[in-house]
Amino acid sequence: MDLDVVGRLLSTLPADDDHPYRTGPWQPQTTEWNAENLDVVQGEIPADLDGVYLRNTENPLHPAIQNYHPFDGDGMVHVVGFRDGTAFYRNRFVRTDGLAMEADAGHALWAGLAERPSQSLMDHGWGARTRMKDASSTDVIVHNGVALTSFYQCGDLYRVDPLTAETLGKETWNGAFPFDWGVSAHPKIDDATGEMLFFNYSTEAPYMNYGVVDAAGELVHYTPVPLPGPRLPHDMAFTENYAILNDCPLFWDPEGLANGAYAARFHRDMPMRLGVIPRRGGPDDIRWFDAESTFVLHWVNAYEDGDEIVLDGFFESDPSPADNGMGDKWQRAFRFLANDRMQPRLHRWRLNLVTGSVREESLTDTITEFGMINGSHGGRKHRYAWAATSKPAWFLFDGIVKHDTWTGQEQHFRYPEGVYGSESAMAPRVGSTAEDDGYLITLTTDMNADASFCLVFDASDITAGPVCTLRLPERISSGTHSTWAPGHDLPTWATADDPATAVGL
């Protein structure tokens, strides 16, 4: 492995830090690396794996004003590129406005998710609740050849070179970007059309908007989606002709909002509402469907089946787990991140566009979340979903499950104790024809080896273990959302003699 340190950022975190989401598997990094010809620890890099795996993660540099939440950390993008049987690695902080201002100040300037906005030291900021730092640390996608990072509770989209991981500035959509509301995490890319679908939300009426950006990066549709009040939607889905939005009964308590507090409460007596809107529809075109009360953090996919829309996502049996007195203070404080407490399971909703009826079924008893599909099936009929299992009581991924939604069969792979993975992206092999004909890629944080690795699985059989294991330059912080971009979607990939040293844009 050929290594270069290309940057270091100053951290003011204390040496004796005891916060579990700033230490151990979540120990943040301060070094930015270029690594060529990654060492192959096991197996062989598949010659028909061509493109880049990107992962975003929270990577804090400063203590919180009072109470740190794991989603507050600054964004860092990791890139592992594969071509011609070789692999390279890059990692870079997302150079947000907030990161630059806090670097100048030498400390936190904005209140995080576990703090009141009034605690911010700045009178302005970002986010649906306002006066937050836009860390751009939640999701990463690739649209029109550019990676875009996004923030949990709405903010700017930051443009990132998908090969070098360098920040290119904010997305503007030629001046049409809704900077007043921002964009929520999890915009969706339709591989078939090149379009990007997104939503945003706020504490101000109409409380949600929905939009479409075409393949060339132009905002071509933007419409209000009126809701009964402020909500906390996190994800969306789409089909060939529709977008599916949601009004889940877990949202900020109205009384708390009136007093400047942003505490979420689950209203078990309210249904979950699913809004189906034509992809170029307006407020009058939205149809709302009532479903069983729950909160869905992440959807997997949706598609049209005759008169019905089939929607798969993770149904939470207990979206707001009570403090049962078990575990230490940290486990109790962050029980809302523990999947064994919230119990998300892969679930299917069938929305009948003729009768207005909803049929639901649980697809498994296995608790999983963070599901990924073969991206070419986005908005189209799919069979497989690859999802993560979690360490009890903690926001850490301890394994992978391949769900077969047609047969109910599952494949399981569990990491060794003390090893934690990232969201696993599916990378179709060059020339693939079958839905699961390709590779599953993830990054690990290995506390036993004090190291991190990139694992490549055969997506058709994850039980066999990795077909290839690559060593990264240092142990990276545990993280979540990722994406895969095939080489043919990257502007200079095919023409560069060495994509590892090419500037992507």
N, C-alpha and C positions, 0 to 999 in steps of 0.2 A: 504494500500500500504506500502510495506517494502522498505525503501530507504537507499542507501549508496552513498555518494559522493566519487568517485574513482579518480578524477583528476581535476585540474584547470590549465588553461594556462593563462599566463600574456598577457593582452591587453594594447596597448598604444593608443587606440582610445580616442579622447578628450571627456571630460564629457559634453561639450556643442556642440557635433557633430550635424550638421544640414543636413547631407547627407541623402536623403530619403531612400536610399538602405543600410544604416547602422543604421537606427533608425526606430521607429514605428514597423510595422509588420516585418521589416527586421533587427530588433535589434539583433546583434549576441550574441551567448552564449560563455561562457568561462568554464562552469562546465560540467563535464562528470559524468553521473549517472548510477547506477544499480537500477532498480526498479522491485520488485517482486510483484505478485498478485495485478495488477493494479486495482484501484477503478473503479467499474462499476457505472457510473453516471446515466445511463438510459439503460433499456433493459437487455438483458442477452447474454453472450458470446456464440455463437453457438458451440455446442459440435462437429459438423462435420467441423469445421474450424481448419486446422492442417498445420502449417508451419510458415514462417516468412515473414513479410513485411519489406522491406528495402527502405530507402529514403536517397539520397545524397543531399547536399545543400551547397551553398557558405556561409562561416562563417568567415569574416575577423577579424584579430587580430591587424592590424596596418594600419595607414593612408597610402594612396597611395603616391608615390613620388610627383605626381601632381594632376592627375584626376582619381578618383576611378570609375571603371565600376563594375556593380553588378556581373559579371562573374569572377572577380578577386579573390574573397574570398577563404580562405582555405576550403578544403573539410571536411565535417562532416557527418558521417553515423549514421542514426537513425534506430534502429531495434525494431519492436514489434513482439513478438512471441506468437503464439496461440497453446495450446494443452490441451485437456481434459477439455475444458470449463474454462481455466485460461489464463492469459496473462502476459507477462513481457516486460520490456523496457530497452534498452541500447542506449547510444549515445557516440561516440568517434570521435575525430579528426582523419583524415587520416594522419598518420605520414610520410609526404613526405620529400624529401631532402630539398625542398625549405622552408617548415615550420620550420624545425630544424635550418636551417641557419639563417632565419630571427629571430627566437627566441633567438639565440645567439647574433645577432647584435642588437636586440631591435627595429628594424624598417624595413620598406620595402627595399628590395634589387633589385627587378625587376620591370620594367615598365609593366603596365597592358594594357588592350585592348584599352583604350582611350588615350594611351601615345605612343610616338615613342620608339622603342627598344633602340635607342641611349641614352635614359634617364635612362636606367638601370645602377645600380651601379656595376653590375657584367659583366664581359666580356664573359660570357657563359650563357646558359639557355636551355630552352626547347621550343617546339611549332613550328608550321609550319612557323612562321615569325621569329623564334629564339629569344634568350635573353628574354624569358618570364619565370615566375615561373610556374612550373607544379603543379597547386593546386589540381588536381585530384578531382575536385568539381562538375563535371557536371552530370555524369551518374553512375549507379550502376547496375550490372547484376550478375547472379550466373552461374558459369561454373565449371563442375567437382567438385561440392561441395564447391567451394570457391567463395566468392563475389569479384568482380573486379570493382574498381572505375576508371574513366577515365576523361580526360580533353577536353574541348571544341575544342581547336585548336591543338590537338595531343600532346601526352606525354607518360609517362610510364603508365602501368596498375599496380595499387597497389592491392595486395592480402589482403583481409579483412575476418576475421572469421565471418561467417554469423550469429552466435549465440552470440558471445561476442562483436562484432564490433571492436575487436583489430586488428591493422595493422600487417600483417605477412611478409611484405617486398614486393619487386617488383616482378612482373611476369617475368620469364626469358625464358619460353618454352625450358628448358634444353639448354640454350645458344643461341637459335635461334631467340630471340626477336629482332625486328629491332630498337634498341635503337637510331640509327642515325635519324630516322624519327618519331619514336613513333607510337601510334595508336590513331585514332580519337575517339571522343565520339561515343557512340551507336554501339558497336559491337552487332551482332545478334546471338541469340542462337536458334538452331533448336532442339526443344524438341524431335522430332522423331529420330534424329540421334545422338544427343549430341554434334554436331559440333558447333563451333563458327566461324562466318564469320566477317571479319573486313576490313577496308581500312585505309589508311593514305594519307596525302598530304603535299606539300611543295612548296616553291618558286623555287625549282630546278627541272629540267627535270628528269624524265618524268612527274612530278607534282602529280602523284597519284600511289599508289600500292594497290593491293587487296590480301587478304590471307584467309586461312582456317586453323583452329586448330581443331584437332580431339577430340573425347570425353575423351581421356586420357591426353590431354594437350600438344600434340606434334604438332608443326607447320608442316603441311603436304603439304601446297601449298602457294606460294607467287610469285606474278607476277606483272610487271609494267602495268599501264593503262595510256598510253600516252594521254596527253591533250594539247590543243593549247597554254596554258600558265597557270600561277598560278590561282587557283580557291579556293572557299570557301565552299566545300561540308560539310554538317553537319550530314547527316543520309544516310542510305541505306535500301534496302529491299531484300528479297530472296523468291524463290519458291523451289519446290522439286529439280529442276534441274539447276536453274540459280540464279545468284546474279544480282541485279539491282543497278547500280551506276548512278551518275548524274553529269552533267556539266551545272549548272545553270548560267544564265547571270547576276548574281550579284557577283562581285569579286573585288579584290583590283585594284585600278586604276593604270595602268602601269606607267603613268608619275609620280604618287606619289611614287610608289615603287622605281623608279630610284633616288628619292630624300630622301629615307628613311622613307616615310610616308605610313601608311597602312590604307588608307581610302577606304571603299567599295563603289562601284558605280553600279547601276542597268542599264543594257544596254537593254532597252525595244525593240530595233530593232533586237535583237538576239533571236533565239529560245532557249528554254530549251532542252538540249539533254539528253536522257536517254540511258545508256549503259547496254546492256544485255550480260552477259558473263556466259558461262557454269561454274558450281561451281568448276571445275578443269581446266578451260580454260586459254588460254594465250592471249597476245595482238592481235594476228591475228584472234582470235575467237570472239572478241567483235563486237556486232552490235549496231550502234547508231541510235536512233529514234528522230526525231525533233518533239517538241511539242510546244504549245503556251508559249510565254514568261512569266516567273514567277520565283519566288524563293520558294522552298519547304524546310522549316526548318525540318519538321518531316513527315516521312511516317508512315502509319498505318500497312499495310500488302500487300502482293502480292501472287498470286496463278496462276496456269496454267488452262486455260479453252479452250480445243481443241487446235487450232492453235494460240491462243492468251495468252498473259500474262495480267492479270488484276492487276492493281496497284492502291492502294488507298493512298492518302496523303492530305496535306492541301495546297491548291492553294492560294497564296497571291495575292489579287487584286492590292495592292500597296506596293511592297516590299521596296520602298525607299520613304516614305512619306515626303513631303516638309514641312518646317517650316511655319505653317500658322499663327504664331503670337499668337496662343491661349494657355492659361495656363501659369504657372510660368516657371522660367528658367529651373527647373528640368524636368518638363513635356516636354518641348521643346527639351531639350538635350537628353532625353531618349525616344523620340517618336518612335524609332526603336524597342522598347520593348512593345509598346502598340498595342494590337491586334485590337482594334477598329480603329487604323490608318492603319495597314497593311492588315487587313481584310482577315485572312485565313479562308477558308471554305473547308469542306470535299469534295474531288474531286476524280474522277475516270479516269484513263487512260487505254485504251486497246491497247496493242502493238501486231500487227499481225506479227508473225514470218515467215509467208509465203509471204505476200505481202509487208511487211515493212511499212504498213500504221498505223496511230495512230488515235484513236477515243477518244474524251474526253467528259465528262459530269460533271456538278456540281451536287452533291448529296444532297445539302441543301442550304438554304439561311442563316442559322444560323452561326455566327462567333464562331468557336471553334478551339482549338489546343491541343497538348499534348494528342493524342489519344492512348488508350490502348485496347488490345484484350485479349481474352482467349489465353494464351500462347501456348496451345496445338494445336491451329489453325495457328501458325506461318508458313508461306509458303504454307498453305493449304487454301481451301475456307473458308471464314468467313462470318458471317452475321452482327455481332454487333461490335460497337466500342464505348468506353466510353471516352469522351473528356471533356476538361475544358473550361468554359467561363471565361472572364476576366473583371476586373474592368476597366471602360473607363479611358484611359490615363496612366494606371499603369500596371506594371508587377506583377499582383496579381490575383489569381484565385478566382472568386466569386460564382462559381457553377459548376455543372456537367450536361452533356447531354449524354444520351444513344442514339446513332444513330442506326437505323435499315436500313442497306444498301440495303435490299431487297424491303422494302415497302416505305421507305422514312419517316416512322413515327419516332417520337422522344419523349423521356421522359426527363423532366427537373427537376433538384433540385437546388435551390438557397440557399446559406448560408445566415444567417441573416447579416444585415449591420454591417461591422466591423469585420467579420469573413472570413478568407481566407484559402483555402485548398491547398493540394499538388497534384501531379499527382496521379491518382487513379488506383491502380493495381487490376486486377481481379483475385480472388482466387477461383478456382473450389472447391466445397464442396467435401468431401471424398465420393467417389462412384458416382459422378455426371455423367450424360450422355448427357445432353443438353448443348449447347454452353454457355448459360447464367445461368446455374444452379450453383450458387455459390455466392460469396460475393465480394463487391467492398470496398476497404479499402483506407483510406486517413488520413493524419494528418492535423490538423487545427491550425491556429494562431488566437486566439480569443482576439481581442483588448478590447472587452467589459468586459470580465471576467479576463483579464490579465492572461490568461492560455492557455494551448494547450490540445487538445483531439485527440484520435484516434476514427474515425467514421467507423462503419461497416454497409454497406447497403446490402440488398438483391439485387443482380445484375440483377435479372429479373424485379424488380420494384423499381427503385430508388426514384420515386415520393412519396413513403410511408415514406421516411425519414429513418434515421439510425435505424437498429434493435438493435444496441448496441453502447454506447458511453463510452469511457474509458478516465480517466484523466491521463495526463502525469505529471512528477515531476515539470516542470516549463514551461513557455511560450517559445516556440522554434521559431527560425527565420523562416519566410516564405521560401518555397523551391519548388523544381520542381520534378526532375526525381526519379522514384521509380521502384521497381520490387517485384514480389512475388516468393518465393521458397517453394514448398510443402515439408512437413516433410520428405517424402520418398526420396527426393534428397539431404538430409543433412546427413553426415556420422554418427554422434552419436545421432541423434534425437530419433530414436526408442529405443535405448538401455539405454539411460540416464534416471535415475529415475526422474530427474527434469531437463529438457533442459535449464531452466533459469540459472542453476549453472554449466552446462556442458561446457567444452571447446570443441568447435565445431570440431577442427582439431588437 
